Amino acid sequence: MSQKTRSLRWKSLRRWWMSFFLLNGVLNIGDSIPWIDFLDLQGYIKRMKALSKKFDRFWEHVLDEHIERSKGAKDYVAKDMVDVLLQLAEDPTLEVKVERHGVKAIIQDLFGGGTDTAVVTIEWAVSELLKNPEILNKATEELDRVIGKERWVEEKDIVNLPYINAIVKETMRLHPVAPMLAPRLSLKDCNVAGYDIPKGTRILVHVWAIGRDPAL
């Protein structure tokens, strides 16, 4: 594959991810008024289906490339996450079978969870630190003392950075990436804090409010 083709492919993927996160956050009237959902008044469902097909074609191409690369190779060693997932899909001993569509779904979840959410959290953390110079100075002091100025922070260093760890957790409390979480569905009749919730009710968990409630 040429460098130009690879560049165009990743530009397309970035555009799709922007649409993906936009459509994940829109207010779809059909979610609140189910009996008119089939009308798709805002066109969101149509856009979601079209985007889903684009992603599916892309992941299919990625899987085919990896399968072709490993085909015929003796004692092939997995080179990345996709190779590992494909090897799991071929493992007959797994209690829960990972099929091709499952591999594509996992890849998409990892991409989505590892890009936009991380970036948003970092932006909020930096914003809060700039508003609180004292905390920024303490965090800098801890980094200089534990890590030094000659290398990057590594995952194994986290246990030795309690102040930085607390800053990350506080950032996620104040600015959750998904303030309402993804919608849930009650599987049975239940009572929460005195409120009766019938089976089949769509539930939105307000994490932003929970994180700012002194009682919680």
C-alpha distance (Angstrom), angle and dihedral (degrees) to the residues before:
residue distance angle dihedral
M1 . . .
S2 3.81 . .
Q3 3.78 122.1 .
K4 3.82 90.1 -116.5
T5 3.80 92.2 54.0
R6 3.80 91.6 47.4
S7 3.81 90.9 49.6
L8 3.81 92.7 50.1
R9 3.79 90.5 48.5
W10 3.80 93.2 54.2
K11 3.81 92.5 44.9
S12 3.81 88.4 55.5
L13 3.80 90.7 47.7
R14 3.81 91.4 52.4
R15 3.81 90.5 51.7
W16 3.80 90.5 50.2
W17 3.79 91.7 50.6
M18 3.81 90.7 52.1
S19 3.81 88.7 52.9
F20 3.81 90.2 44.6
F21 3.80 94.2 55.9
L22 3.80 91.9 42.0
L23 3.80 92.7 53.1
N24 3.81 90.9 45.5
G25 3.79 90.0 59.8
V26 3.80 103.0 40.8
L27 3.81 123.3 110.2
N28 3.79 105.9 -117.4
I29 3.82 111.2 -160.4
G30 3.80 90.4 -149.6
D31 3.82 90.2 63.9
S32 3.80 90.1 61.4
I33 3.82 97.6 35.5
P34 3.84 103.5 35.5
W35 3.80 96.6 -178.1
I36 3.84 91.5 66.7
D37 3.81 94.8 41.0
F38 3.81 92.2 102.2
L39 3.82 90.0 62.9
D40 3.83 91.5 64.1
L41 3.81 88.7 -153.1
Q42 3.81 94.7 -175.4
G43 3.79 96.1 40.5
Y44 3.80 93.1 -122.6
I45 3.81 95.5 127.0
K46 3.81 91.2 52.5
R47 3.81 90.7 50.0
M48 3.82 91.7 47.4
K49 3.81 92.2 52.3
A50 3.80 92.2 47.9
L51 3.81 90.9 48.8
S52 3.81 91.1 47.8
K53 3.82 90.4 56.3
K54 3.82 91.5 50.2
F55 3.81 91.8 51.3
D56 3.80 91.6 46.1
R57 3.82 92.5 53.4
F58 3.80 90.4 47.9
W59 3.82 95.1 50.1
E60 3.82 90.6 45.0
H61 3.79 89.0 56.4
V62 3.82 91.2 47.8
L63 3.83 92.3 51.0
D64 3.81 92.4 46.7
E65 3.82 90.5 52.0
H66 3.81 92.0 51.6
I67 3.79 93.9 45.6
E68 3.80 90.9 49.7
R69 3.79 90.8 49.4
S70 3.79 93.4 52.7
K71 3.82 96.6 39.5
G72 3.78 113.4 112.7
A73 3.80 93.7 4.0
K74 3.78 112.8 131.2
D75 3.82 114.9 -130.0
Y76 3.81 90.2 -4.2
V77 3.82 112.5 -160.4
A78 3.81 117.6 -145.0
K79 3.78 110.6 -110.6
D80 3.80 99.9 -171.3
M81 3.79 146.4 1.9
V82 3.81 94.1 -77.3
D83 3.81 91.7 54.7
V84 3.82 90.1 51.6
L85 3.81 92.6 49.8
L86 3.80 91.9 48.4
Q87 3.79 90.2 51.0
L88 3.81 89.4 51.6
A89 3.80 89.6 50.2
E90 3.81 88.8 57.6
D91 3.81 94.4 47.2
P92 3.86 107.8 108.6
T93 3.82 92.2 -168.4
L94 3.81 95.5 66.7
E95 3.80 113.2 115.1
V96 3.82 90.2 -145.8
K97 3.80 111.2 41.3
V98 3.81 115.6 -131.5
E99 3.78 107.1 -146.2
R100 3.80 129.3 -167.5
H101 3.80 94.8 -95.1
G102 3.81 88.3 49.3
V103 3.80 91.0 54.1
K104 3.81 90.0 52.2
A105 3.81 91.4 48.3
I106 3.82 92.8 50.3
I107 3.81 91.9 49.2
Q108 3.80 91.1 50.3
D109 3.83 92.0 47.6
L110 3.80 91.3 50.2
F111 3.80 91.9 48.7
G112 3.79 93.0 47.3
G113 3.79 95.2 43.3
G114 3.77 93.8 44.8
T115 3.79 99.8 48.8
D116 3.81 121.1 35.7
T117 3.80 97.0 25.9
A118 3.80 93.6 50.2
V119 3.81 92.7 46.4
V120 3.81 93.3 49.4
T121 3.82 91.9 49.7
I122 3.82 92.2 49.1
E123 3.81 91.4 49.2
W124 3.80 91.6 52.4
A125 3.82 92.0 45.5
V126 3.81 92.6 52.4
S127 3.82 90.6 44.9
E128 3.81 92.1 52.8
L129 3.81 92.3 45.2
L130 3.81 91.3 52.5
K131 3.80 88.9 53.2
N132 3.83 91.0 50.0
P133 3.84 109.3 47.5
E134 3.82 93.1 175.1
I135 3.81 91.7 58.9
L136 3.81 90.6 44.2
N137 3.83 90.0 53.3
K138 3.82 91.6 50.0
A139 3.80 91.3 49.0
T140 3.81 91.3 48.5
E141 3.81 90.7 49.0
E142 3.81 91.5 52.0
L143 3.81 91.6 49.3
D144 3.82 92.7 48.3
R145 3.80 91.7 47.3
V146 3.81 98.6 45.3
I147 3.82 103.0 28.5
G148 3.79 104.9 20.0
K149 3.78 124.6 -150.2
E150 3.79 99.4 -79.9
R151 3.84 101.6 74.2
W152 3.80 144.6 31.0
V153 3.79 124.5 -100.1
E154 3.81 112.1 -95.7
E155 3.78 130.3 -159.2
K156 3.80 92.5 -105.7
D157 3.84 89.1 59.5
I158 3.81 94.8 63.2
V159 3.83 94.4 86.6
N160 3.81 88.4 58.5
L161 3.82 94.2 50.4
P162 3.83 105.0 68.8
Y163 3.82 94.3 155.6
I164 3.82 93.5 51.7
N165 3.80 88.7 45.1
A166 3.82 90.2 53.1
I167 3.83 90.7 49.9
V168 3.81 90.7 53.9
K169 3.81 92.7 48.8
E170 3.80 92.2 46.5
T171 3.81 90.3 49.6
M172 3.80 90.6 52.8
R173 3.81 90.5 47.7
L174 3.81 94.0 51.4
H175 3.80 97.0 36.9
P176 3.82 111.2 27.1
V177 3.79 112.2 -172.1
A178 3.82 90.7 -132.2
P179 3.83 105.4 33.1
M180 3.83 91.9 -174.9
L181 3.82 97.4 30.7
A182 3.78 119.0 -139.5
P183 3.84 113.7 -53.3
R184 3.80 116.3 -87.8
L185 3.81 130.1 -157.7
S186 3.80 122.6 -139.3
L187 3.81 109.4 -124.9
K188 3.81 94.5 -160.1
D189 3.80 141.9 9.5
C190 3.78 110.2 -75.0
N191 3.80 143.5 162.4
V192 3.80 121.6 -129.4
A193 3.82 120.8 -176.2
G194 3.80 90.3 -22.5
Y195 3.81 95.4 -47.9
D196 3.82 120.1 119.2
I197 3.82 111.4 -134.7
P198 3.83 113.5 -168.4
K199 3.77 122.4 -142.8
G200 3.81 112.2 -88.0
T201 3.82 95.2 29.7
R202 3.80 116.3 145.6
I203 3.82 107.0 -125.4
L204 3.80 128.9 -159.2
V205 3.82 115.1 -163.3
H206 3.81 109.8 -147.7
V207 3.81 99.6 -145.6
W208 3.82 92.7 168.8
A209 3.81 90.7 60.9
I210 3.80 93.4 42.8
G211 3.81 90.6 52.9
R212 3.82 91.7 53.1
D213 3.82 97.8 43.6
P214 3.85 108.9 106.5
A215 3.82 89.9 -153.9
L216 3.80 90.6 60.5
